[in-house]
Amino acid sequence: MNPNLAYRIEEALDIEEGFFMVLQAYHDMKLEKEKHRTPEKPDLSRLRPILFWDTAFDKIDWIRQKRAVIRRVFERGLLREKKEIVRFYGVAAVRSILNEKEIRK
């Protein structure tokens, strides 16, 4: 929506001035937030479901089960799967969880 079009529609429909531009601003803000939002799950096309043979792949809560997912992928995963997990969770989180495992031994 541009200002000219907004003005013409508002004038024709006797709508408060600026109404459509405010809607456009909210829409633009929503799109921008979505760009910066942290994804809820990794790129599943890069992970083999067989890694999680003992659970329903589509039921995994990738945030709450972060420790189990990281451990499983680093124990049994391929390099591309490990890279996706590092990309999704971040290097610091992966190192922290893998070091926890070493400390507990």
PyMOL commands that set and color helices and strands:
alter all, ss='L'
color gray80, all
select helices_A, chain A and resi 3-13+19-36+44-46+49-52+57-59+66-76+79-89+91-104
alter helices_A, ss='H'
color red, helices_A
deselect
rebuild
show_as cartoon
